[in-house]
Structures are given as structure tokens and as C-alpha cells.
């Protein structure tokens, strides 16, 4: 991983990871006008072609993915091609999946431009697309050759996008790093002001925490599942709202509060844990309650199609304490329905 400011135009850095073959830069219609030229100017002259997709989670679908494959075929791309994913989590996921599928696997580089992608989506090798019945149901594990993080891209990020990324940062503190959670509580004002030192520390710490888990369980056979804290409920919420109401991090923020409340309801963790998580998320102006127009029944139906579910039922990530997660398959439908009902408000706003 490379982390720094103004490194997108570093020719020496790109030269380390661009081979003799062709290059395809995949970006979206929001990021490309901002940073595509910086990347292209640093690549070998005339070597790269581009493919621009539409922005938004609702575009992380099969037709967008096949469009990238069509582009590769039209280029007559060989196995020595390098794909560059320049954008947020959607661009990274879908480009990585195209790289995994084309000729059974070609090289790609992750160049995440959102906080969420920098601290989570670009690290770990998960790639994929959504299905109408569930998020990330189709995909593959395919590790990037490198992850290049330019913190300058955060300065053009909308506040809502930045805050959504903080949900994944808070997650690391909640599931495995209580000292980091405490630091986030104390550093909240600096983070909201985009202090360079604070941003560098939170990105480095988040990536280090995720890398530690991924190294121990690359294909999510066990431990890696704890990274899904808040995601089962969050993905269900994204699904029932057609990926258009919430950013991924916003849905995960709500999902973490639901999961923490369920942990308390089942007496798995101390009382007050959920309130502390909720308070920190609210400090980053994230939603923490289910909207009134999303029914409990629609959420439970969506949970049945969660990709983390197993034959015996829904598998959830809950907490035994702040900073320690557990994998749970014993939460009964009644408890899940009760906690969903308790986490709804009549005046939720983003």
C-alpha cells in the first residue's frame, strides 16, 4: 500500500506496477473529471485507454460489469493487461471483479478516492456486484497488485461521502481496537476539520486492522467475518431501499447500532455499548435509526438473502464488549424483529 499526498502523478510509483502490456483505467463520471488526467499524465504515453461508468451503488450491476469486459475485448486485451480502478468502492469492486473474470484473472490496481474505499473496500481482495435480491451476491476474491491512496482526493469529497466513510472507521474500533475507538471519540473535532495528521493516522490504523484480519483469513472462512459488523442489517437496508436512499456507510452505521442493540438485548455485551457507538456515529452526522417507511418484515426478508447467511439461518456479527466481536448464529427471529422495531424512528433524516 502507498499512502501520501499528491502521489497520483508520481511517474516512478506507477512505473513499479505497470507492466509491458496494455492499461485500462476504469473510473466514474464524478471522479474522472477530477483525477483521471493526473493519472493518465503519469502513465507511459499512449499506453492507457479509459472506460467511464455511471456513479452510484445502483450501477454496481451485471450490465456495468459486462461493459468493462466488452471494453477489454474490443481492446483485444491480453493477459498482461493492467486494470486501474480509479474511484470509490463501487469502481473498485466492479473493476476488480472484471479483472478476476477476464481470461480467468488479470492484474489490477486499486486507487481509492473516497474515505470508505481507502479504509475498507480497496483492502482485502473482495470484488463483486449486486443483485436485485441482495448486495454483493456475485463476486470473487481477487487481490490488487497494489493500493495507491492519495489523501488529496479527500479534499474534493462531499461531506456526506466523507462521513459515510467514517462508519467503516468506527467499525474497526468497535470490533477489535478499543483504544482506537477512544481515540476517535477524542479526535472527532480534528477529523471533522480534515486535519492531515488525524486523517493519515485513521487511514493507517484502519488499514492495519483490516490487513491483520485478512492475513489470518483471506477467504472469510472464520475470523474475517467480524469485518461484517453492521453489514447484514446495513445490506438489508440498502436492498429494500433499492440502493438509492442511503450511501453504504450510512446503512452500515444504522446496522451497527442495530447489531449493538441486539448484543445488549441478548446480554452478550454490557449495557451502554450501543449508546456509545451511536453517539460517536452521530458525531460524524451519520444516521443511526431505521426510517419509518422500512418495515420489519421487509428487513427480515432481505436478511434471508444475506450472503453471510448459512443453512441454519442468519449469521450475524455481534459484540461481547466494545472492541471485541463474536460470530453469532443463535439470534432467534423474535429477538431480531424486536430490535428492528426498537431502532426505528418517526422522523429519521439524512
N, C-alpha and C positions, 0 to 999 in steps of 0.2 A: 504494500500500500504506500502511496505517495500522498503526503498532506502538506499543503502550503498555500501561500497567497500568490496569485498571478503566475501559476505554473501551466496553464493551458497552452501558452505559446512557447513552452520550453522545447526547442527542437531536439536537444540532446536526450531529454526524457522520452520523447516519442520514438526516437531512433532505437532505443533499447528494446522496444516492444513491437515495432512494425517490421515484419519480415520482408522477404523479396516479392511476395505476392501482392494481389490487389487489396484495396482497402474500401470498405463501405461504412460511412458514418450515418447512423440512424439517429434522428432527433425528432422533436415535435415542433409544431408551428408557434409555440411560445418561446422555447429555448433557442431554436435555431437563429432567429434574428439577433439574439444577444451574444451568443458564443460560438456559433458554427464557424464564422470567419477566423476567429482566433485559432481554432483547432486546425482548420484547413491550411492556414498560412504556415503552421509549424510542421505539417506533414510534407514528405517528399513531393516536389512539384509534379502536378498532373497525375498523381498516383491514386487519389481518392475520388470516389463517387459518393453521392448523398441520397438519402431516402427520408422524406419528412412525413410523419404520421400526425393525425389529429390528437390534440391534447385531451386528457381526461380518462379516468378509470373505466368509463363505459365504452371506451375504444380498445380496451385490452381484451380483444376477442379474436376468434379464429380468422376472420376476414382480414384484419390488420396484420396478423402474423403471416398469413399466406401471401400478403402483399410484399412483405420483406423477402420471402422465398422467391416470389416471381421476379423481384429485382435482381436477386443473386443469379437466377437462371438467365435472365436477359443479359447480365454481365459476362456470362459464361465463366462464372467464378470457379476456381479450383480449390483444392483442399488447403492451399497455402494462403487463402484469403484471411484477412483480419477484419472483424466487425468491431465498430466502436459505438457504444451506447452512450450518447450524449443527452442527458436529461434526468428526469426523476425516476421514481420506482417503476412506473408503467413502461417507460422506454427501456429501462434496464432489464425488466422481467421478460418483455416480449422479444427484445433483441437477443438476449441470452438464450431464449427458447428456440429462436430461429437458428442461432449458432449451434445449438445442441442437435437440431434436426437435420440441418443441411449437410449432405454427404456423411451423415452419422456423426457429425461433430467437427466444428472448426473453431479457431481461436477467436476470442472476443475480449475487449477491454471495457471496463465499467468506468464511466466518467460522470458520476452523480452530481447533479446541480441543485438538488433540494436537500434540506437537512435530513428529512426522513430517509432518503436514499443513501445519504452519506453515512448515517449511523446504523442503518439496518439493511435496506433492500439490496445494496450493492455488495454486501459481505455475506459469504456463506454458500454461494453456488445454487440457490434456488431460482429457477426460472419458470415462467408459465403464463397462462392466460386464464381468463374467467369463462365460466359457462353461465347461462341464464339461471340455472338452478343452484349455483354456488360459486364462490370465489376461489380462484387458483386450483380448480379441479383438474386441470390439464397442464402438464408441465414435465420438467426433467431437472435433475441435478447436473449442473454444468458450470464448473469453476472458471471465473475470468482469469486471464493471464496476468492482469494487474488491475488495481483500483486506483484511480487518479482523482484526488479530491482537492479542488481549488476553492478555498474558503471565500474567495471574492464573489463567487456566484451567489452566496447568501445575501449579499447586499442588494440584489435585484429581486429577491424573493418576497412575495407578498406576505404581510404579517400573518394572515390566516394559514398560509402554507408553512411558514416557519413554526408557528405554534403547533400545527399538526405533527411536525417532525419531533417536537418535544415530547409527545406522547410516548414514542418509542424510547426516547432517552430516559424518561421516568420509569419505564418498564424495567430497564436494567437494574435500577436501584431497588425496585420492588421485589424482583425475583432472586437477586443474587448479590447485591452490593449495598448494604445498608449505609455504610459511610458515604457512598456516592449519593444516595438519596438525601442524606443530611446536607451534603454539600450543595445539592440542587436547591434545597429549601433556603439555604443561606445566600446562595449566589443568584437567586431569582432576579433581583433588580439589574445586576450586571448582564445577565443573559438576555433579558428583555431589551437592554440597550445595545445588544450585539457587541459586547466587549470582546476584542480579538483574543485576549488571553483566555477568557472564560470559554469562548466558543472552541478554541483549539483543545482545551482540556476536556470539555464534554464530548467532543467528537472522538478524541484519542481513547478516552475511558470507555465510551460506548462500544467502539470497535474492538478494543481489547477484550471486553467482557464477552461480546458475541463470538470473537475468534476463539476464545478459550473453550466455549461450549461446542462450537462447530468442530474444532480439532479433536474433541473427545467423541463426537457422534456426528459425522459428516452427513449421514443419510437419515437422520431422525429415527433411529431405532429405539431410542430411550431418552437420555438426558436432554437432547436438543429440543424436545417437545416443550420444555419450560419456556422457551422463547415465544411460545404462542399464548402467554398470559394475556387475557383480554381479547384475544383474536377470535375465539369461537363465537362469542357474543357479538364482537365487532363485525366479523364477516357476515353473520346472520343479519345484522342491521343493514349492512351495505347491500346485501342481496334483496331484502324486502323493500328497500328504497331505490332499487334499480341502479345503484352506483352513482346516483345523481344528487342526493341530498347532502351527503357527508364526504369529506375527504377521509382517506384511510385512517390517518392518525386520529381524527375526531371520533370515528367509530370505535377505534381501539381504546380511546380514553373512556368512553362510556362503558365499553366492555370490561375494562379493568375495574371500574367501580362496581359493576355487577358481580364480577368474579370475586372481588374482595368481600362484598356483602354476603355472597353465598358462603365464603370461607368462614365468616363470623357466624352466620346462621347455623352452620353445621358444627360450630365450636372447634374448628380446626386452627384458628388463629385468634389472638387476643382482640377483645373489643376495642374499637377506636382505630384499628388498622385501616379500614376503608375510609374513614373520615380524613385521615392524614393523607392518603393517596388522593382523595377527592379535592382536598384543599390545595395541594400542590398543582394538580391539573387545572384547577380554577385560576390559580396564579398565572398560568400561561394562557388564560382565556379560552380554555377548551370546554366543550360541552360534557356534562357528567351525568345526565339523566336521559332516559328514553323519551322520545316525543309522544304526545298523546295519541297521535294517529297511527302508531305502530302497535298492533295488538300482540298480546302474549302468545296467542295461538299461531300467528304468523312467524314469530320468532322461534317458537319450538319446532315448527315445521322446517324452517331453514336450518336449524341446528342438526336435524336428522341427516342433512346432506353435507355437513361439515366434513372436510377431508381428513380431519383428525379423529373422526368417529371410528369406533371399532365394532365388531359383530355384536358385542353385548350391550352397546349403547353409546351415548355421548361420552367422549373423553375430554375432560376439562383440566385446565391448569389453575390450581388454587394456591393459597398461601398458608403456610404454617406459622409464619411470622413475617414482619417486614424485612425483606432481604433473603427470604428462603421460600422457594416454591415447591409444590408437590404435584404429581400427576394423579388425577382422580377419575375413577370410573364408577363411583358409588353414589353420585348425587341422583336422587330419585326425581322423577318428573314433577312431583308435587313441590319439592323444595325449589327446583328451577323455576317453576311457574310463580311461586310465591315471591322469589327475589326479583323476578322480572316485573311483577306487579308493584313491588315496593320501590323500584327505581324509575318509575315513570312520573312525569310532571305534567301539569296542565298548561304550562307556559314556557316550554323549552324554546330557546332561541340560540342561533349561532352567533 
